[in-house]
Amino acid sequence: MRKLIFWILLLLFATLGVVLGVMNPHPVQFNYPGGSVHWPLSVLLALAVTAGMVVTVLFASTQWMVWRWRQRRLQRKLARCEAEQVKLRQRLVTQRQEQITQSTHQSLVKPHE
């Protein structure tokens, strides 16, 4: 289903790009610090949109990497806590068994009077 939605959206944006390209074939002057160029308006729009997507992907991937790092750190912490919990439960079981053994032993052994 996601692939279908992806392809439909891709087709929609490609169609929109072609329509904008056909509707805006006029060359415009684009000035930048090192000079200037005369390109069709549709090409400049496409470059601006592409640059925006690249910047967005860079920021999103950086954020994703930070989230993954946090997730891995928290998973390691959780594993340590779970291991500690298992050890504490084992210690509790051992202590209870020792208490039962001691109380049984004390009830069997009567003090001499």
Sequence and secondary structure as in RCSB ss.txt:
>XXXX:A:sequence
MRKLIFWILLLLFATLGVVLGVMNPHPVQFNYPGGSVHWPLSVLLALAVTAGMVVTVLFASTQWMVWRWRQRRLQ
RKLARCEAEQVKLRQRLVTQRQEQITQSTHQSLVKPHE
>XXXX:A:secstr
 HHHHHHHHHHHHHHHHHHHHHH   EEEEEETTEEEEEEHHHHHHHHHHHHHHHHHHHHHHHHHHHHHHHHHHH
HHHHHHHHHHHHHHHHHHHHHHHHHHHHHHHHHS    
